Amino acid sequence: MRDFVTIKHLILLIVISLVLNNLTSLLVQAADHAESMLSEDFGEYINNMPIPNTQPSPWQEIGNQNEGTKVIVNGSENYGWVKSTNAGSDKAKPTYVKNKTLVFKNGAKYSLEGRIKVQTVGGGGLFFALSAFNGNDRITDIAPIRFASGNQVQNANGQKIADYMLGEWYNIALELDFTTGTQKKYTISLNGKQYGPYNFPSNVQIDTYTVKYLAITASRNTTTTAETEALIDYIRVAPKYNYAFPEPIASWDENVKAGQREAANKLMKDINNAISSGQKTFMIPAGNYRFNNSTKFYFKQLLDFTIEANGEVTFWNEAPASQAIYFDQCKNVTLKGITIDYDPLPTSQGDVIEINTVNKYIVVRIDDGFPILDDSWIQGTAGNNMRAIFYAADGSRQKGMMDWAKTIERVEGKTNEFRVRFVNNAIFNNNCNIVIGDKYIFAWNRGIVIYSTNSEKMTFEDITIYASPGFGVHELYGNGGNTYKRIKMIRRPGTKRFLVSNTDAFHSWMVKNGPLVEDSEFSHAGDDLSNVHGFFSMVYDQPAPDEIRVVTVNIVDFLKGSSVDFYDFESLKYLDRAEIIDMKQIEDPTLIENAKKFNTLARMQTGYDVTNLYRGSMYTLKLDKPVKVRTFDMLNSQDQMGKGAVFRNNYYHDGFANGVRVISTNAIVENNRIERTAHAGVLVSGKRYWMESAIPSNVLVKGNQISDTNILLSNRHYLIGGITVLNDTDILSKEKPSSNIDIIGNTITNPSLVGIYMSNARNSRIEGNRVIHPYSDPTPNNQGTVYGFHPAPSYGIYVTAATNITLFNNKVEGMPATMSGDIGIADYTDGIIYVSAYILNKIDNAVVMYNGSGDAYVNGTRTQIDGGSTDKSPVFAGGIAFVPAKFVSEKLGASVQWNGSNTSMSISYKDKNIVLNEGDTNMVVNGQTMDMGVVPLKAGTELLIPVEQLAEALGKSYVKDDKGLIMIGNTIDFTNESAVVDEIVKLYSYGGMRG
């Protein structure tokens, strides 16, 4: 917004004499020190010519101005004034202040805004009026808003729409819609409450003429001489754009929407009829379907059914506090091919027009087309339900710091401007990057788009989501094992929407079997882009050795017959595992009240913050054995944590928290593209604060392309790695609770801080990763305090509080000169295997294997032998090291073929031709027979032969170590280097290789 301050003179207020009920004259007198403002969208501004403080005859004309100028009369204590005058029964000749900027055009929309106070009322009252012209001839006046006698606000047809009080200020907004053909429409807003849309009177042919002027007109009663008098704070006129919806959607009227509601109602009847008749598939006809609290897309206990779009199908949802798509207790159901959007939108947005660093608030002006916040939005800030979300003005990048809106209040005298205060005031930090003109998003968390609860084997494919009031996709409880393919959560084309999902884009919560998410795109989420987890509960007390009472996050956090793990609350030390043989919900009012206070009690007793334990949900659990636990110890169910979740080949970008967050076990995050995340690109971590479980184990993070992460960290944030592994403890835990976390073959580019950060873990691997330009944004805002480190450790890869971690074949490139090094090993670590460049060079151009392992290192890269099969892995027998001849030969560059009966193998390598025969102790090399001394071991399409004979036949050298290590390559020599061999052997330690 560009500001202009005029010299000390009067600015415009337009006056007209409106011929209605013997209405007579008009006087407008505006104050000094006024301000005129023009949106940059509407071109250059030409200053108004000054108007004298007293009315001359005739009034001076205002000079020509560019279309779209916003005309404002505003003063600190002085206001424009309008009062009716006695002109007898004769009509006063209309007097106009000619202003060509107020020409309205067909095919466009306009916004008229003002703030007035009616002091007295008489005759026809006070009008907001439009004057239509044919050339220079005034044809008619239309008054869409009238403050009439009897304290009634009326529309152009004289219909009462609201009450008003004399002496009170009213914010007026009038939206004119000239895009609807011959029947023009308008919508009225009073103090933020909307009325309409209404049709202009049928006798007014606005499309035939040009609407030139806005007037505020006061009328008097010529019989009683009752006057109408009002004060005017400002009038603003501008073209109205709809940045929230593209045409023709933006121009849909109530008749169109009513038809869509009827279509949705019929659709649900047709689907239910198909189900009742035993059909297994229903094809949705192309079209738009509008759902709300009266008509819901809801199915319960549906089995073995497919619902698929037949053409372009869009579901519109009008109830943002509910679920747009809801499946309850369903199994093997497929939903495919639909698009989902909301009208009205569940999100609003606007420009930051003021940043008050003294009183700690910002002012936001709502963008055209987006919801004007009513009282429900303002009250929606309670309980931190709105995260503080900022974007750069062009929407290209997230800005700000982690915080929540504390209060929202309407700016006095403005219908579309709101003052926002924050819980932590983080954006007023000296290092915060918010500036005037940035975009602020009002993201009220209150509903879900796709909601699947207590269901299993569900399939969702080819679904596009343009807006979400909360979680975009949420699965909850049940056996799970659901599939999501080609899901797109993206900004709607043809709009200027910035945020897609008010909270997480994808959220899996308390299901037994985790989801498969593939080939999808999740973007612009107000929190995590993807998250899978269960929940911890907390021990309240222990009435008996095999009985405990627990405080739970949800009503159903356990299942009878499931196993639960117990952890020490402070250290996360694993304590025990038991099975639930019986459970009963506690209904004692005293205990329930205590449970509601458990967040506070835990904080007071332990010093650690937790949340989510405030609902008063409690259970008594009968266990299959005694356990030794204390109050505040934690437990979680093995059957409700989304085990085995897979996130593969997806595109995650522009989230306000993490990219992919895994709080589960046996999970895979593979071959995804992850860009521009406020926190970690991939986070593997329990979350004690939110009570989100489990303690992660057996997680593979492999082959992902990750860039521009950790871009909105606060100065005490702990998610400092592009890939981060930790367990949310405030100290470095000596227990190292996470295990078998493999980070393999990822590329992390431009992380703000560390490329890979691992802590509180054991028996894990960081192998074959590439970190490019770490510490790309090492500002004080982003450095953080991490477990006592300040600033955060400046390495490309950093490991602390960990045991038995393998670091192998990782590369850190483009490090700033100020960094401490490429790989850092910190306190509380032991058993770290750091494979040096010397060792990597020694095993280059070689195949490294280990007795009984299905994995190998080929040229320094970890590779599986036939998918990790141990049947074809090397084996020591009778002092002989048998190796898979086909696998080794091919990895060294040979070609291998079997004959038709799979009893003879031919190996061609350079000038060598080798033939092996099943059951034959001889091999033939270039026609010469070589005795191996033993027959080959047959394993499917593989023959295992002694490493000595294979190396000799291929012309290679080899190493066979009595610890089980086998290497074969060009020039392998570890003479007098037993310590180096021991380090290589350790690559196969700690439970073997995974992934």
C-alpha positions, 0 to 999 in steps of 0.5 A, a space after each residue: 500500500 502506498 501512502 500520500 498525505 495531502 496539504 492542510 486542506 479538505 478532501 472529498 466527500 461526494 454529495 448528492 441531493 437524492 429525490 425521494 420523499 421530498 428529499 432536499 439538500 446535502 452538505 458535506 464538510 470534511 476535516 483538515 489533515 486528511 489522508 488519501 490512500 491508493 492501492 498499487 493495483 490501481 496505478 498512479 495517484 493524482 492528488 485531489 484538488 482542495 475543496 474549501 471549508 465552506 461550500 462555494 457556488 458551484 463547487 469546484 470540480 475534482 481533477 481527473 483521476 485514475 480508475 480505482 482511487 480509494 477516496 478517504 475522508 479521515 481525521 483524528 477528531 474531525 469528521 465529514 458532516 452531512 445534514 439535511 436542509 429545508 428547501 421547501 417542497 421544491 426539489 433542490 437542483 442536484 449538486 455533484 462533485 464530479 470524480 471520474 475515478 468512481 466510474 463503475 463498469 459492467 463485468 467487474 466487482 467493487 467494494 464500497 466501504 465507510 464508517 458513519 454515525 447517525 446522530 438524528 434521523 428524519 424523513 427518508 433517513 440516511 442513504 448510501 446511494 449510487 447515481 446512474 448516468 446516460 452520458 451527462 444526464 443523470 437517470 436514476 439513484 439507487 440506495 442499496 443501504 438506508 438508515 431509516 426511521 425506526 432504527 431500521 437498516 434497509 436495503 434498496 427494496 426497503 426491506 429491513 435487514 438489521 437494527 441500528 442505534 443513534 449515536 453509534 459508529 457503524 462500519 459499512 461495506 457494500 460489495 457490488 457485483 456487476 458480473 451477473 448479467 442484466 440482474 446486478 447484485 449487491 451484498 451488505 456488511 454491517 460491523 462485519 456481519 454480512 447480509 445478502 446478496 440482493 438484486 438491484 430493483 428490477 426497474 433500474 437498468 444499471 447495465 444500460 447506463 454508467 454508474 458514476 458516483 457514490 453519495 451519502 445523502 441526508 433527507 428531512 421530513 418537510 412536514 415535521 422538519 425533522 432533520 437527518 444528521 450524521 458524521 462520516 469517518 471515511 468513504 473508500 471505493 475500489 474495484 473488488 477482486 476475488 483472490 480466493 476463487 477463480 471465475 466462474 466459481 467466484 460469480 456463482 450465485 445462491 441459485 447455482 449453489 442451491 443446485 449443487 446442494 440438491 445434487 449432493 443430496 441426490 448423490 448420497 441417495 444414489 450411492 446408498 441405493 447402490 449399496 443396498 442393491 448389492 452393487 460393488 462400484 458406483 461412478 459419480 457423474 461429473 459435476 459440482 456437489 455441495 455438502 454441509 451439516 445437512 448433507 454429509 459424505 459419510 459411510 459407516 461399516 461399508 465393506 468392499 465398495 468402490 466410489 469413483 469419479 466419472 469425469 471432473 467431480 468437485 466436492 464443495 464443503 460448507 461446514 469447516 468444523 466437520 469432516 468433508 469425507 468420513 468413513 467409519 468402521 469401513 473395510 476395503 473401500 476405495 475412493 478415487 478421482 475427486 477434487 475437494 474444496 471449501 466455500 466459504 474458505 476455512 482460511 483467511 489471509 491479508 497484508 500486514 499493514 502495521 507492526 507495533 513493536 512497542 505494544 506487540 501487535 500487528 494489523 492485517 487487512 484482509 485480501 479481497 474474496 477471503 472471509 472477513 473475520 466474524 466473532 466466531 473466528 475471533 473466539 477461535 483463537 482460544 486455546 492456541 487454535 491459530 498458529 502464527 503463519 506468515 509468508 513473503 508478499 509473493 507467497 514464495 517462502 514461509 516467514 516468521 517464527 513459531 508462535 500462536 495467535 493469542 487474540 484477534 480484534 477488529 480495528 475500530 472503524 474498519 470492516 476488514 482490518 484486524 489487530 493480532 497479538 501473539 502468545 510468545 511475541 516471537 515475531 518481535 525478536 530482533 532477528 525476525 524477518 517480518 516486514 510491512 506487506 508480508 502476508 498473514 494467514 488466519 488458520 483456524 484448526 477446526 475440521 478435517 477433509 478426509 477422515 477414516 476412523 476404525 477402518 482398514 485396507 482403505 484406498 484413496 487415489 487421485 484425489 486433489 485437495 485445495 483447502 483444509 480447515 485442519 488435517 487434510 487426511 486423517 486416519 485414526 484407530 483401527 487396523 489401518 493398513 490403508 493406501 494413499 496414492 496420487 493425493 495432491 494437496 496444493 494451492 488452487 490454480 487461478 487464485 492467490 491462496 497461500 495456505 492449503 491446510 491449516 494444520 498437518 497435511 497428512 496425519 496417521 494417529 493410533 492405527 495398528 498398521 501404518 499407511 502406504 503413501 506413494 506418488 503424492 504431493 503435500 504442500 503449504 501446511 500450517 504444521 507437519 506435512 506428514 506425521 504418523 504416531 501413537 500416544 503415550 499415557 501416564 501412570 497415575 498410581 499402582 493399586 496392585 503389582 499387576 494393576 495400574 491406573 493411567 491418565 490417557 490422551 484419548 478415550 481409546 488409547 489401549 486395546 484389550 489383549 495388546 502389549 504395552 511398553 513402559 518407560 521412565 518419564 525423565 530418561 525414557 529408559 525402557 522399563 518393561 513390557 506387559 499384556 493388557 488382560 482387562 481394562 475399565 474406564 474410570 468414572 470416579 469424579 474426584 479421579 477425573 478432576 485430578 486427571 484433568 490437572 495432570 499436565 500441571 502435576 507432571 510439570 510441578 513434580 518432574 520439571 518437564 512440560 507435557 500437554 494433552 493430558 487434560 481431558 480427564 480420561 482414565 483407565 484401570 489396566 489389569 496386566 498379565 504380570 507384575 510391573 515396577 513403575 512410578 507415577 508419571 512413568 509413560 506407557 504406549 500400546 504396541 498395537 496403536 502406533 502405525 507400525 510399518 508406515 511407508 512414505 515413498 516417491 512423494 513431493 513434500 514442500 512449504 510446510 510450517 513444521 516438519 516434512 515427514 515425521 515418524 514416531 513409529 517403528 518399522 517405517 520407511 521414508 524413501 525416495 521423496 523430494 522434500 523442500 522448504 520446511 520450517 523444521 526438519 525435512 525428516 524427523 524421527 523422534 518421540 514427542 514427550 511434550 505432545 505425548 506422541 509415541 512410540 520410541 522409534 526403532 527400525 526406521 529406514 530413511 533412504 534415497 531422499 532429496 532434501 533441500 532448504 530445511 530448518 528455515 524457521 527455527 526459534 532460538 531455543 529449538 532443537 530440530 536443527 538437522 535436515 534429517 533429525 533423530 532424537 527423542 525430545 528429552 531436554 537433556 542428552 539421555 544416557 539411555 539412547 532409547 531409539 534403535 536401528 535408525 538407518 539414514 542411507 543415500 540421502 542428499 541434503 542441500 542448503 540446510 539452515 544448520 546441520 545436514 544430519 543430526 542424531 542423538 539418543 540413539 543406538 545401533 544405527 547407521 549414517 551411510 552414503 549421504 551427501 550434505 551440500 552447503 550446510 549452515 546456509 542460514 546460521 543467523 542467531 534466530 536459527 542457531 538454537 540452544 540444543 541440549 546445552 549447546 549454544 550456538 548449535 554444533 556447526 558440522 555437516 553431520 553431528 552425532 551425540 548421546 549415541 551408541 554403536 553408530 556407523 558413519 560410512 561413506 558420507 560427504 559434506 561439501 560447500 562448508 562455510 569457513 566458519 564451520 567446525 568440520 564435516 562430521 562431529 562426534 560429541 559427548 555421551 557417545 561410544 562405539 562410534 564406527 567412523 569409516 575413514 577415507 583411508 579405509 574407503 580407498 582401500 575397499 574401492 573397486 572391491 566387493 566386501 562381504 561378511 559370513 552369513 550376511 545378505 548385504 555387501 559393500 560394492 565400491 564403498 556402497 552398501 548393496 543387498 545380495 539378491 534382496 538381502 537373502 541369507 540363502 545366497 550370502 557367504 558362508 564359512 564351512 570346513 574352513 572354506 569361505 564360499 562366496 556367491 559366484 554370480 553376484 561377485 562376478 557381476 559386481 566386478 563387471 563380468 557377465 553371467 549366464 546359466 544354461 537352459 537347465 540351470 546346471 551350468 554357469 558361464 562367466 565372461 570377464 575381459 579375456 576370461 571365460 569361466 564355466 562352473 557346473 553344479 555337482 562338479 569340483 572342477 571349474 573350466 577357465 579358458 578351456 583349462 580345468 581347475 580343481 576347486 576341491 569341493 563341489 559348488 553350493 547351489 542356492 536358486 540361481 546362485 552357485 557358491 564356490 571358494 573365494 580363493 578359486 573365484 579370485 584366481 579365475 577372475 585375476 583378482 586378489 582377496 582377503 579372508 579373515 577368521 572373523 568372517 570378513 571376505 573381500 575380493 577386488 583388484 589390489 587388496 592388501 591388508 598386510 600388518 593392518 589387522 586394526 583396519 580389518 577390525 574396523 571393516 568387520 564392525 560395519 557388520 556389527 550391532 545386529 547386522 545391516 538393514 535396508 
